[in-house]
Amino acid sequence: MKELLAPIVELLVYAVIAAGFTVAGVLAELTSVEYLAAGNMHFAIWLSVMGAVALYAGIVALGLDEVVPRVRDTLDV
């Protein structure tokens, strides 16, 4: 049982972190649009870049490169 529990816990941790980065990226992008509408161009661009980095980290780096292969490996067991 312990052999199966460790990969599942590890998968859940990666999934939660990936979801957190994705939500943070979306919120940063939405906030950058608000700052852009308010006329604060420099901070809007900075937030947009940080949002893009967070979205990349959540979706590609953790989601597709870590979570999806671990789900496949866990389901194959």
Secondary structure, DSSP 8 states (H G I E B T S, - for coil): -HHHHHHHHHHHHHHHHHHHHHHHHHHHHHHHHHHHHHT-HHHHHHHHHHHHHHHIIIIIIIIIIIIHHHHHHHHH-
